Amino acid sequence: MPASGKAARHVDVAIVGGGLVGSSLACALVPLIEQAGLTVAVIEAAPILKMADTPFQPSFDARASAIAQGSAALFAEMGLWDALAEHANPIRHIHISERGRFGATRLSSDELGVMALGHVIPNAWMGRVLHRWLAEMAIEWHCPARVEEIVPVAGGHVLTLTEGWQLKAGLTVLADGGRSGLKEQLGIDSDSHPYNQVALIANVELSRPHDGKAWERFTTEGPIALLPLRGQAMELVWTHPLGTEHRRLALSDGDFLAELQRAFGDRMGRFRRVGRRHTYPLSLVTARETTRPGLAVIGNAAHALHPVAGQGFNLALRGVMDLVSAMAAGQVRGEAPGSVAVLADFEARRHADRHNVVRFSDGLVRLFGIDSVLLSHARAAGLIGLNLAGPLRRGLARRAMGLER
């Protein structure tokens, strides 16, 4: 019971985390809210709603996400893609290679018969679109607010919030990236495998147009990914061995660009500008449980991946849609959103996709992280072979695009 003595307010679904994953889930639930009278609350610690009504100012330093074509289709189903596309840059080509080797794999949207392989969208714009749309829906927002305590009870969980509210949720969805400590409160353990690597993130500007081409370049230090943004800008994700990133963070812009040029090569022209540099450590983290009666764990709270394959948010979005599909099917059968049957259905839908993506991204990191002359030749041959094997390459591309599982 809350300190005031009032009973906890009941909601069918409480989403802990109003970032990109949590807000995407709330948007995807709108048909069930409108058709079935589902009551949904979103709890978010950051004051993000205040930003939704301010004019959007594109920033050179804005972080961005790679949205697979399958994810764009999912956003289109929600009626959001037209708005998201206003600041999206299409990926029309992908070039994968290893520094110092001739092997390469190339993918193109023309070959696969699609308008784009994916899109790169500033995170701030995605958040703006999601939150503007949700502001018009019958959703209960607690923002800024945090969940201080979560307690399992018959029929769900009771959530105690910092603002003094208590919610009793039939289904609680942890979409907070695993940062809140709620998994630990509930005794949900995670397996963590540090890569002893750090991702250095920054936006860079090229001397010539990128033509919608994304690059994945494997080097002896780690992979370098470049994602096309508007104009001649690209988002850089440069993987470093743990501890070596400090020196590059301290470099002047000119010295940093010179080192990037030496590491990447001249295929994209000259790097002539770099924005603010950020870093974060890389690990493979997977929750040992993603469902319990009345509970689902999604997004980075369920699985944090290496960015080498660009699959983290896309995997999370497919999880969002699978959860909504399981809830909709349960609604037809007369089952509550947090019922054992609904969550078993959700887990059955997610298992293979989650397992395959985690295994693929982890395997890619480990394969290209082994410094061996013989293995480097084998990798080069494999990239050449993959480039020549059209059906295999196209099949892998469609999986990466989220068009097949």
ABEGO torsion letter per residue (X at the ends): XBAAGBBBBBBABBBBEABAAAAAAAAAAAAAAAAAGBBBBBBBABBAAAAAABBBBBBAABBBBBBBAAAAAAAAAAGAAAAAAAABBBBABBBBBBBGBABBBBBBAAAAGBABAEBBBBAAAAAAAAAAAAAABBBBBBOBBBBABBBBBBGEBBBBBAAGBBBBBABBBBAAGGAAGAAAAAGBBBBBBBAGBBBBBBBBBBABBAGGBBBBBBBAAEBBBBBBBBEABBBBBBBBBBGAAAAAAABBAAAAAAAAAAAAEAAAEBBABBBBBBBBBBBBBBBABABBBGBBBBEAAABBBBAAAGAAAAAAAAAAAAAAAAAAAAAAAGBBAABAAAAAAAAAAAAAAAAAAAAAAAAAAAAAABBBAAAAAAAAAAAAAAAABAAAAAAAAAAAAGABX
